[in-house]
Amino acid sequence: MAVVGSNEWYGIAYGNGKYVAVGDKGYVTTSTDGVNWAVPKTDGGYKTLLGIAFGKGKFITGSSTVTGIIMSSTDGDTWTTVANISNSDLNDFRYVNDLFFVDSANGYSYVSADGIAWERINSPRLIAGIAYNNGLYVAACYGGIIATSNNGKAWTSYTLDNIAWQDVAYGKGKFVAIGAKGLLTTSVDGQTWTTPVQAVSISWSFLIYKDGMFVAISQNGHMTTSSDGETWTGPVQIKDESGSSVTFWIQDMIAVS
């Protein structure tokens, strides 16, 4: 575990041979190995950055304090303002199957094919996670909503329970959505979902599927795994290299082969 700078980090992405992390007051840091990080720097504009995504050869991020600003970079060091898409804060940047997605505090989400020209979409506010398989986007949303789309623009919503669905991933022939209170639901087609069940004793936050394994973590540093998306190991506290428990508020995670 590395402590980099003195501000909070809110998002991380990998591309063009670099990890790039963004955070409070517009600070950005980069790393080529995920262990050794550059000295954090900011342009002084205090554009707090709540998320970042990589796709189409570039990193895309945006501001939660200078409303609606989208910024782009190919190396994580030099950034250019490329768009102003809303009158509200931006967060939760995603890149899924050739499309960028971002949420805005104005109650709308936005989609872009290039990170520059953005279109407002009708998806529920605050998409917590998006997965894709075989022509279908599936989004986990707050308010107990799972949404689906064939093109990333027009969405259909399904209400499952009344909790916040925090993330969704596709693997082993099914979509898996996780939420608060350890709730879990799965679907083969993204439209018919199993009755939500409490799979673990923690409130999940992030989910990934990589190399045949689902991995989920909570914001206070617990991790669980599953080989099929339905049966999960008991929550284990994440440890750093010295064996100490990691109890910090975890904001984001990625998996890189």
VEXDREN-2710 file (C-alpha; in Angstrom, 1 decimal):
% VEXDREN-2710
k/r/px/py/pz
1/MET/0.0/0.0/0.0
2/ALA/1.4/3.4/-1.0
3/VAL/0.5/6.7/0.6
4/VAL/0.7/9.3/-2.1
5/GLY/0.2/13.0/-1.3
6/SER/-2.2/14.3/1.4
7/ASN/-5.5/14.5/-0.5
8/GLU/-8.1/11.9/-1.0
9/TRP/-8.1/9.8/-4.3
10/TYR/-11.5/9.2/-5.8
11/GLY/-10.8/7.3/-9.1
12/ILE/-8.2/5.2/-10.9
13/ALA/-7.9/3.9/-14.4
14/TYR/-5.2/2.1/-16.5
15/GLY/-4.2/2.7/-20.1
16/ASN/-1.3/3.5/-22.4
17/GLY/1.0/1.7/-20.0
18/LYS/0.1/3.9/-17.0
19/TYR/-2.1/3.9/-13.9
20/VAL/-3.7/7.3/-13.4
21/ALA/-5.4/8.3/-10.1
22/VAL/-7.5/11.5/-9.7
23/GLY/-8.9/13.1/-6.5
24/ASP/-9.5/16.0/-4.3
25/LYS/-8.7/19.6/-5.4
26/GLY/-7.9/18.3/-8.9
27/TYR/-4.8/16.4/-7.9
28/VAL/-3.5/13.7/-10.3
29/THR/-0.8/11.1/-9.9
30/THR/0.5/8.5/-12.3
31/SER/2.4/5.2/-12.1
32/THR/3.8/2.6/-14.5
33/ASP/3.7/-0.3/-12.0
34/GLY/1.0/0.6/-9.5
35/VAL/3.5/0.7/-6.7
36/ASN/5.7/3.8/-7.3
37/TRP/3.8/7.0/-8.0
38/ALA/4.7/10.4/-9.3
39/VAL/4.4/13.4/-7.0
40/PRO/0.8/14.5/-7.2
41/LYS/0.1/17.7/-9.1
42/THR/-2.8/20.0/-9.8
43/ASP/-3.4/22.9/-12.1
44/GLY/-4.6/25.0/-9.1
45/GLY/-8.1/25.2/-10.4
46/TYR/-9.4/22.9/-7.6
47/LYS/-11.5/20.8/-10.0
48/THR/-12.2/18.0/-7.6
49/LEU/-12.2/14.8/-9.7
50/LEU/-14.6/12.1/-8.6
51/GLY/-13.9/9.5/-11.3
52/ILE/-11.8/8.6/-14.4
53/ALA/-12.1/6.2/-17.3
54/PHE/-9.8/5.0/-20.1
55/GLY/-10.9/4.2/-23.6
56/LYS/-10.2/5.1/-27.3
57/GLY/-6.5/5.7/-26.3
58/LYS/-7.3/8.5/-23.7
59/PHE/-8.2/9.1/-20.1
60/ILE/-11.4/11.0/-19.5
61/THR/-12.3/12.7/-16.2
62/GLY/-14.5/15.6/-15.1
63/SER/-15.1/18.0/-12.3
64/SER/-17.4/17.9/-9.3
65/THR/-16.6/21.5/-8.3
66/VAL/-16.3/23.3/-11.6
67/THR/-19.7/22.1/-12.9
68/GLY/-19.9/20.0/-16.1
69/ILE/-16.3/20.2/-17.2
70/ILE/-14.9/17.2/-19.1
71/MET/-11.1/16.8/-19.5
72/SER/-9.0/14.5/-21.6
73/SER/-5.4/13.2/-21.6
74/THR/-3.4/10.6/-23.3
75/ASP/-0.7/10.3/-20.6
76/GLY/-2.3/11.4/-17.4
77/ASP/0.0/14.4/-17.1
78/THR/-1.2/16.9/-19.6
79/TRP/-4.9/17.6/-19.6
80/THR/-7.2/19.5/-22.0
81/THR/-10.7/20.7/-21.3
82/VAL/-12.8/19.1/-24.2
83/ALA/-16.5/19.7/-23.2
84/ASN/-18.9/21.3/-20.7
85/ILE/-21.9/19.0/-20.6
86/SER/-24.1/20.0/-17.7
87/ASN/-24.8/22.6/-15.0
88/SER/-24.0/20.1/-12.2
89/ASP/-21.2/18.0/-10.7
90/LEU/-19.9/15.0/-12.5
91/ASN/-18.9/11.6/-11.1
92/ASP/-18.7/7.9/-11.8
93/PHE/-17.0/7.8/-15.2
94/ARG/-17.2/4.5/-17.0
95/TYR/-15.9/3.1/-20.3
96/VAL/-17.9/0.0/-21.4
97/ASN/-17.9/-1.6/-24.9
98/ASP/-16.7/1.5/-26.8
99/LEU/-18.8/4.0/-24.9
100/PHE/-18.0/6.5/-22.1
101/PHE/-20.6/7.1/-19.4
102/VAL/-20.9/9.7/-16.7
103/ASP/-23.4/10.7/-14.1
104/SER/-24.4/14.3/-13.2
105/ALA/-26.0/15.6/-10.0
106/ASN/-28.6/17.3/-12.2
107/GLY/-30.4/13.9/-12.3
108/TYR/-29.2/12.8/-15.7
109/SER/-26.5/10.5/-17.1
110/TYR/-24.5/11.1/-20.3
111/VAL/-23.0/8.9/-23.0
112/SER/-20.2/9.6/-25.5
113/ALA/-18.5/7.6/-28.2
114/ASP/-15.3/9.8/-28.1
115/GLY/-15.3/11.5/-24.7
116/ILE/-15.9/14.9/-26.4
117/ALA/-19.4/14.9/-27.8
118/TRP/-21.9/13.9/-25.1
119/GLU/-25.6/13.0/-25.3
120/ARG/-28.0/13.1/-22.3
121/ILE/-29.7/9.7/-21.8
122/ASN/-32.8/8.7/-20.0
123/SER/-31.2/6.2/-17.6
124/PRO/-31.9/6.5/-13.9
125/ARG/-29.8/9.0/-12.0
126/LEU/-26.5/7.7/-10.5
127/ILE/-25.5/4.7/-12.4
128/ALA/-23.3/2.9/-9.9
129/GLY/-21.9/0.3/-12.4
130/ILE/-22.3/-0.9/-16.0
131/ALA/-21.6/-4.3/-17.6
132/TYR/-22.0/-5.5/-21.2
133/ASN/-22.5/-8.8/-22.9
134/ASN/-23.8/-9.8/-26.3
135/GLY/-25.4/-6.5/-27.3
136/LEU/-26.8/-5.6/-23.9
137/TYR/-25.7/-3.0/-21.4
138/VAL/-26.8/-3.6/-17.8
139/ALA/-26.6/-0.8/-15.2
140/ALA/-26.8/-1.1/-11.4
141/CYS/-28.5/2.0/-9.9
142/TYR/-29.5/3.5/-6.6
143/GLY/-33.1/3.1/-5.6
144/GLY/-33.3/-0.6/-6.2
145/ILE/-33.2/-0.2/-10.0
146/ILE/-31.5/-2.4/-12.6
147/ALA/-31.5/-0.8/-16.1
148/THR/-30.8/-2.3/-19.5
149/SER/-30.0/-0.9/-23.0
150/ASN/-29.1/-2.2/-26.4
151/ASN/-27.3/1.0/-27.5
152/GLY/-26.3/2.7/-24.2
153/LYS/-28.7/5.5/-24.9
154/ALA/-32.3/4.3/-24.5
155/TRP/-32.8/2.4/-21.2
156/THR/-35.5/0.2/-19.6
157/SER/-35.7/0.1/-15.8
158/TYR/-36.5/-2.8/-13.5
159/THR/-37.1/-2.3/-9.8
160/LEU/-35.6/-5.0/-7.5
161/ASP/-36.0/-4.3/-3.8
162/ASN/-35.5/-0.8/-2.6
163/ILE/-31.7/-0.8/-1.8
164/ALA/-28.9/0.8/-3.7
165/TRP/-27.4/-1.6/-6.3
166/GLN/-23.7/-0.7/-6.2
167/ASP/-22.1/-2.5/-9.1
168/VAL/-22.6/-5.1/-11.8
169/ALA/-20.4/-7.5/-13.7
170/TYR/-20.7/-10.2/-16.3
171/GLY/-19.0/-13.6/-16.1
172/LYS/-19.7/-17.3/-16.1
173/GLY/-22.7/-16.8/-18.4
174/LYS/-24.6/-14.3/-16.2
175/PHE/-24.9/-10.8/-15.0
176/VAL/-24.2/-10.4/-11.2
177/ALA/-25.4/-7.3/-9.3
178/ILE/-24.3/-6.5/-5.8
179/GLY/-25.7/-4.0/-3.3
180/ALA/-26.0/-2.6/0.1
181/LYS/-26.6/-5.0/3.0
182/GLY/-24.8/-7.7/1.1
183/LEU/-27.7/-8.3/-1.3
184/LEU/-27.1/-10.1/-4.6
185/THR/-29.2/-10.8/-7.7
186/THR/-28.2/-12.6/-10.9
187/SER/-29.6/-12.7/-14.5
188/VAL/-28.8/-14.7/-17.6
189/ASP/-30.5/-12.2/-20.0
190/GLY/-30.3/-8.9/-18.0
191/GLN/-34.1/-8.7/-17.9
192/THR/-35.2/-11.6/-15.6
193/TRP/-33.5/-11.4/-12.2
194/THR/-33.4/-13.7/-9.3
195/THR/-35.0/-12.7/-6.0
196/PRO/-32.4/-10.6/-4.1
197/VAL/-30.7/-12.6/-1.3
198/GLN/-28.3/-11.5/1.4
199/ALA/-25.1/-13.4/0.3
200/VAL/-22.7/-11.8/2.8
201/SER/-22.8/-9.8/6.0
202/ILE/-21.3/-6.6/4.6
203/SER/-22.5/-3.9/2.3
204/TRP/-20.7/-4.3/-1.0
205/SER/-19.4/-1.4/-3.0
206/PHE/-17.4/-2.6/-6.0
207/LEU/-17.4/-5.7/-8.2
208/ILE/-15.1/-7.0/-10.9
209/TYR/-14.9/-10.2/-12.9
210/LYS/-11.4/-11.2/-14.0
211/ASP/-9.7/-14.5/-15.0
212/GLY/-12.6/-16.7/-14.0
213/MET/-13.2/-15.0/-10.6
214/PHE/-15.7/-12.5/-9.2
215/VAL/-14.1/-10.2/-6.6
216/ALA/-16.2/-7.7/-4.5
217/ILE/-15.1/-5.3/-1.9
218/SER/-16.7/-3.0/0.7
219/GLN/-15.7/0.6/1.3
220/ASN/-14.2/-0.3/4.6
221/GLY/-11.8/-2.8/3.1
222/HIS/-13.4/-6.2/3.3
223/MET/-13.1/-8.5/0.3
224/THR/-15.1/-11.5/-0.9
225/THR/-14.7/-13.8/-3.9
226/SER/-16.9/-16.2/-5.9
227/SER/-16.2/-18.6/-8.7
228/ASP/-19.8/-18.6/-9.9
229/GLY/-21.3/-15.3/-8.8
230/GLU/-23.7/-17.0/-6.4
231/THR/-21.7/-18.6/-3.6
232/TRP/-19.3/-16.3/-1.9
233/THR/-16.5/-16.6/0.6
234/GLY/-16.8/-15.0/4.0
235/PRO/-15.7/-11.3/4.1
236/VAL/-11.9/-11.0/4.8
237/GLN/-10.3/-7.7/5.9
238/ILE/-7.8/-6.6/3.2
239/LYS/-4.2/-6.4/4.5
240/ASP/-1.3/-4.2/3.3
241/GLU/2.3/-5.4/2.8
242/SER/3.1/-5.1/6.5
243/GLY/0.1/-7.2/7.5
244/SER/-1.9/-4.2/8.9
245/SER/-5.7/-4.0/8.2
246/VAL/-6.8/-1.6/5.4
247/THR/-9.8/0.2/6.9
248/PHE/-9.6/3.3/4.7
249/TRP/-12.7/4.3/2.7
250/ILE/-12.1/2.6/-0.7
251/GLN/-13.2/4.8/-3.5
252/ASP/-12.5/2.7/-6.6
253/MET/-10.7/-0.4/-7.9
254/ILE/-9.5/-1.9/-11.2
255/ALA/-8.0/-5.2/-12.4
256/VAL/-5.2/-5.3/-14.9
257/SER/-3.8/-8.6/-16.4
END
